[in-house]
Amino acid sequence: MAGLGSFYGIVGTIFLLFAGVAYFLTRIFSLYVIIHLLLGILAVVTYLASARGSLGTFLGERSTKQGAQALLYSLLFFAVLVMVNFLSTRNHHRFDLTEAGVFSISPQTRTLLQKIDKPLEINAFVEVGSDPALRELLSGYRDVSSHVSFRLIDPEKQPDLAEKFQITTVPAVHMKYDDRTNVVNKISEEEITNGIIKITRAEKKLIYFLGGHGEPDIADVQEPRGYGQLKTALENESYETKPLILSADAAVPDDANLLIVGGGDRALQAHEVTAIDAYLKKGKHALFLLNPRGTSELATYLGQWGVKVGNDVIVDEQLQLLKGRTFTLTPFVTTYGAHPITEELSRRGNALTTYGMSRSVEPQTEGKAGVTPVSLAQTSPNAWAETDLESIFQRQTARLDESDRKGPISLAVAVTANLKEMGLAQESTSRLVVFGDAVFANNQYIGQYFNRDLLLNSIGWLIGEEGLMSIRSRTIRASRVQFTAEQGTAIFYLSVLVLPELLLIAGLAVWWRRAS
């Protein structure tokens, strides 16, 4: 009975210890705390009642020493827990284990915040002045840059501030940088970061979309073929977009920071190619999105800029669940060239981009002085460039033979052209990016995987906005589970208190039995 009484003392101490931990963490005399206090006191009293002899004998007993050791170990364990929590509070770090990184500040936001050199004041107006998710997001902004300050405001309690910042609806996030301000009404990292871009950028860059050849409509955000979502993404990053029709005697406007060409069903006229050539030879920049069919006039023209456009279609071999080996005309890419456009995608390691029907686009430097082409994206080794277009387009069949080129196949190229080294008079640099596919930029494809990042990074590099070339905030493939307050409390007690307590008591019981 004495040995059993000593065990009661150890268990009682554990009950009292966990009652103290529960109260320390919750600051509430919950049912858990009350039950553990009562059981702990009862067990300790039982232990004391079972003790024999004088105090000296009692203290000298082997069971008493074992109980004291167990108590000391428990107290040390508790002290370690307190210290770990203290250090974690002082040295806060979050681990985002989601595949897309949906709970982390995006590299684009981080890069943007690291470049600001003036105070950025953020005033968030939310109901009752509380929004834990928004507070956590803005705390992440402040952790990246010491120039960021924020506060959450209840417009009902501080109507003078709501009037000062002209806030009429909630939620609303008011941002001020230098003498520029902006307000966004959607609470997300993408919206807030885009708002910061608009007030930190000194000027808007103008992008023209060439039209008149059946190109996708840049105002259409609904139809899969439209470029409306691309236009919206550009405007969110403070670019201005306009359509452009080149008549017989027209030139690309001088205020164009970038010209986007491609995606049309009909060939460009000779005067249009001449106008584009004159524009690029002024030290300007262009993005070409080529269709597999046609565009032979562009394929020939781009050769002088170190870009070899193949008269082929890329076929990709893939292994799919329940289907086995399949051949597809919509290749996937996870391999990227060494270039500022793709630096973040390469660093990520698993960044996937997907394309519609594509043709090969390869860098070609032979005999091209002054041009530096770099392949941006390559298919897997299982793909090939199919040259039998009749089989592809008419019979929908493809077969790798000697006339085809085995993968990896490049389907995008970035070019830096030194105009003086090319034999032109002026000292200037032109930039081009050429994709062998125009579909991956449309409404259907732009939101898939990392397509938008690759496309917007290409545009940022062409325009000279290297600070925005990164991976944007992720909103896809997030896995979340919502719990009620009662469910959250139950999970807390089970995972933090009950299970560790049961494991500790079971371990001590086994140890006590072997030691007795």
N, C-alpha and C positions, 0 to 999 in steps of 0.2 A: 504493500500500500504506500510505503514511503517513496519508492521509485515512481509510482504512478502519481503521487502528490507532487513530486518535483516536476514531472511532465506537465501537470496542471499549471504550475508556476510559469513554465516556458510559454505554454499556449496562452495563458492569461496576459503575459507581457506582450505577445504578438497582437492579441485583440486590442489592447490599449494603444499599442503603437500604431496600428492601422486606423483606429478611431481618430488618433491625433493627426495622421496624414490626411484622412478624408476631410476633417474639419479645416486643416491648413489649406487644402486645395479648393474647397468649396465655400468656406466661411458660413456653413449652414449646419445646424444640429439636425441632420437628416435621420431617418429611421435607421440607416446603416450605422451612423455614429452612435446613436443611443443604444442599439442592441449590442454593439461591440464594447461600449463602456460597461454595460451591465454584465455581459459575459466575462469580460476581462477582470472586473472587480470580483465576481463570483469565483473565478478560477484561481485568482491570487489568494483570496481568503481561504479557499480549500487547501491550497498549497501550504499556507502558513499554519492552518489548523492541523495539518498532517505532520508538521515538523516535530521532532522529538528532542528531548534533553534541553540542556542550557543553550544560551545564545552562542557560547563558544563552540559547543558541540555541533550546534545547528550550522554555524558558519563553516565548520571544519569538515562537514559531511561531503562526500564525493558528489552526491546529487546536487548539493547546494552550489558547489564549485562549477558543476556542469551547467546549472541553471544560470549562474552569473556569467559564464562564458557565452551562453546562448543569448543572454540579454545584451552583453557587450557587442556581440556580432550583429545583432539586430539594430542596435543604436548606430554602429558604424555604417551598416547598410543604409539606414535612414539618412545619416549625415552625407554619405556619398550621393544619394538621390538629391538632397537639397543643394549640394555643391554643383552637381551636373546641371540642375535647373537654373541655378544662378549664372553659371558660365554660359549656358545656352541663351539666356536672356541678354547677357552682355555682349555675346558674340553670335548674333542672330544669323542663321543661314537656312534657306528653304531648299529642299530637294524636290524637283519636279520630275516625276517618273512617268508622266504621260508621253505617249509616242510623239505627239505633235508639239509638246511644250506649251500647252494652252494655259498653264498657270504660272508662267515665267514672263518677265519683261522681255519683249522681243529684241533681237539684235538691232533692228532698225531704230527702235525707241532708245535703246542704250547708246547707240552711235550718235543719234540726234542730240540727246541730253548732254553727252560729253562735249559737244561742240559749242553749246551756248555759253556766252561769257558775260551775260547780264542777268539780273534777277528776273525770275519767272514766277509770278504770283498767280496762284490758282485758288479761286473761291468757288466751292461747290455748294449749291443750294439744293438741299434734299429734305424730304419730309422728316419732321421732328429732329432735324440736324444729325441724323445717324444713318449710315450706310456702311456696314463692315466691309463689304467687298470693294467699294470705292475707296475707303480709307486704306485698305491693304494695297490697292493698286497705286494710289498716290504716294503712299509710303515707299513703294518700290521706286517711283520716280525720284523721290527725295534722296533715297539711298544711292542712286546713280550720280546725282549732281547736287552739290551744295548750293547751287543757285536757285533750286526749286524750293518754294514754300507753299503750303496749302492749309486750308481750314474748311471744315464742314459747317454749314450755316443753316439754321432753321428760319425760313423766311417769315414764319408767323411770329417768332420771338424777336427777330431783327428786321422789321419791315423797312427801316431806313437804309440798310445795306442792299436789300432787294431793289429799292427805288434808285439808289445810287448807281447800281450796275445794270439797271433797266431789265430786271428779271421779271417775267410775267407768268412763266410756267415752271414747274419742277418735274423731274430733275433738270438742273441746268449747271453747267460748269463754265465759269467765266475765267478767262486767261488773259494776263497782261504781261507783255514783254516790250521793254523800252516804251515807246509811245503808241504801240499797236495792241489792240484787244480783239478777242474772239470769244464767241459763246457756242457751246455744243450742247445738245439736249439728249443725246444718246450716251449712256454710261457704258463705255467699252474702251479698251486700250487703243483700238484702231481709230475710233472717233476722236479721242483726246489727243493722240499723237498727231493725227492729221491736222487737228486744230492748232497744235504747237508749230507744225511745219508752216502753216499759213502766216502766223505772226512773226516767225523767226526768219522767214525768207525775205530778202530785201526787195526782190522784184519777181514778177510772174514771168515764166518762160512760155513762149508761144509755140504750139505744135500744130502743123498743118497735116491733114489727111488728104492725100490725093484721091480724087473721085472721077467719075465719068466712064468707068469701065465695068460697072456692075459690082463694085466693091461693097462689102458689108456696110450697113447703115450705122453710123456712129451715134445716132440718136435712139436706136432700137435696143432696149435693155431686156426685151421679152423673148424675141425669136432666137433660137439657138445660134443662127448664123450671124447675128448682129454683133457690132463692136461697141454697143452701148455701155457694157460693164467696164470695158477698157477705158472708155472716155470718162466714166464716173471715177474710176480708180486714179486716173491722171488728175482730174479736177480736185479730188480729195487731197492730193499731194501738191496742190496749188499750181498746177499747170493750166494754161488756157489752151483750148482746142478749137480748131476751125476747119471746115472743109475747104478744099481747093480744086478748082477746075482750071486746067491750063488750055487756053484757047491758042489759036495758031501763032499769035504774036506775044503771048503772055510769058512772063518769067515768074519764078518762085519769089514771093515777096521777100524783101530784104530783112523784114522784122522776124522772119521765121528762125527759130532756134533749132527746129528739127522738122524734117519732112518724113512722113510715113507713107511708103509706097507698097502696094500689093493687095492681094486678096481679091482682085478683080477677075471677071470672066473673060474679058476681051483684052487684046494686046494694046500696048501703048503706041501712040503715033510717033513718027520720027521727030516731030517738033517737041513732043513732050520729053523724049529721051534727051534731046539737045538742051532743053531748059533745065532738066535735072543735072546734066553734066556741068552746065555753066554754074549752077548753084553750088555743087560740091567743090568745084575748082576755085570758089571764093573762100574756101576754108570752112565750109558749112558741113552739116551732118545729116545722115539719112538712115532710116530703118526700112529694110526690104523684107516683105513677107511674100514668098513665092508659092504659087500653086504648082502641083505636079504636072498639070496639063498646061500647055501654052507657055507664055512668058519667055519665049525664045529670044525676043529682043533684049530683055533684061539679062538673060543668061549670057548673051554675047557681050553686052555692055559691061557687066560686072567683072569680066575677065581682065580688063585693064587695071582693076583695083585689087588684083591678087585673089580673086574668088573664082573657083571653078565650080560651076553649077552643072550637075550631071543630068543627062537625059534618061532618067531612070526613076524607079519607085522603090522605097525601102520596104523590104519584107522582114518581119521580125518573128523569130521562132520563140515560143513561150511554152512553159509547162503550167497547165491550169488544173486545179482540183476537179476530179471526176471527168475531165476531158483528155488528160494526157497531153501529148505534144500537139500544139496547134500553131498555125501560121496566121499572122495578122498584119494588116496594113496600118495599124495604129501603134507605132513603136513606143516603148518606154525607155527612158534614159536615166541612169544613175552615175554616169561617168562624165566629168566635166574637165575642160581645159584649164591651164594655169593662166587666169585672167582676172582682173578686178571684178568683172561682172559675176563670175561664178565662184569667187573666193569663199563666200559664206556657205554656198551650196556644197562645195567640196569639203569644207571643214566639218559640216554636219555629218557627212558620211552616208546617210540614208535618204538624201533629198531626191525625190522621184519627180520627173516631169514626163508628161505624156503628150502625144502629138496625133494629129490626123494623118491622112495620107501625105507622105513627105518624099522629097527628092534629096539626093545627096548634095551637100554644099561643103567643098573642101578648100583649105588654104593652098594657094599656089604662088610661090615666090620666084620661081625660075623666070629670069628675064624681066622681072618687075622691080625696078629700082624705086626706092622710097616708100614702098608699102610693106607693112608688117601685119600679115593676117594670122590669126590664132583661132583654132577650132574651139568652140564653146561647149559643144555637146556631142557625145558619141554613143552610138548604140552598143549593145552587147556583142560579143564575138559571134553569137548565133544568128545575127541578122545578116542580110546581104542586100546589095543594090541590084534590083531586077531590071534588066535592060529590055526584056521582051514586053513592051507596053501593050501590045495587041492582046496578049494573053491576060494581062491584068485587067484592062478596061473592057474587053469584049467577052472573054471566056471566064473571067474571074478565077484564073488559075495561075500558079507560080511554081517554078522549079529552079533550083540552083544548078547552073551549068557553067561551062568554061567561060562563057561570055560575061558572066556576072562577077561582081566583086564581093568577096567575103568580108564580113564585119571584123572589127568595129567600123562603122560608117559615120562620118561626120555629117550632121544635118544643120549646123549653125556655125557661122564664122564672124569674128569681129576684126575690123581692119583699122589700123592707124596709118594714115598716109601723109608723109612729108611732101608737100607740094613742090618745094624747091628741088628736092632730090628727084622728083618725078619729071623735072625738066620744065616746070612752070615758073613764071617770073617771081611770084610773091613768096615770101617766107611765111608759111602758114601750115596748119595741120587740119586735115579733114578726118572724120570718123564715120565708119559705116558698120552696120550689123546686118547680116543677111541670114534669114531662116529659110529652110527648104520647105516650109509649111506655113500656111496662113490661117489654118483652122485653130491651132492651139491658142490663138489670141481671141477667139470669139466667145460669145456668152456661154456656150456649152462647155468649153474647155478651160477658160481662164481661171476658174475657181477650183480646178482639180489639182491636188497635190501642191507642187511648188511652181506651177506655170506662171502665176501672177508675179512671183518674186523674180523669176528669170526675165520675164518681159519688162517689168518696171526697172529692174537693175540695168538692163540693156539700154533703156531710154535714159535713165539717170547718167550712165557713163557717156552716152552720146552727147547729152546736153552739158555735161561737166558737173553734175550734182553727185559727186562721189560720196558725199556724206549720207545720202539716202539709199545707197546701194547695200542692201542687207536683206535679211529675212524678216518679213512683216509678222505682226501678231497672228497667232493661229486661232482659228475658230472652228476647225474641222476635227472630226473624230474625237471629240472630248467625251470622256466617260465620267458621269457624275451620278451620285445617289443622294437623294434628298431624304432627310430624316426629320421626324417631328421632334419637339423638345423632349418629350417623354422617351422616345427611342434613343435620342442622343445621350440622355442621362443614364439610361440603362446600359448603353454601350460603354460609357465612361466608367461606371462602377464595375462592370464585368471585366473590362480589359485592364484598367489601371489598378483596381483594388482587389476584387474577389479572386480572379485567377492567380495573381502573384501570391495572395495570402494563402490560398489552398495549396499551391505548389510549395510554399515555404513550410507550412504545417506538415504536409506529407513528407517532405525531405527531412524535417526534424524528427518526425516519428520513426522513420527508417533508421536514422542515425542513432536515436535514443535506444531503439530496440537492440541494435548491434553493440552499443556501448555498455548496455546494462548486463 
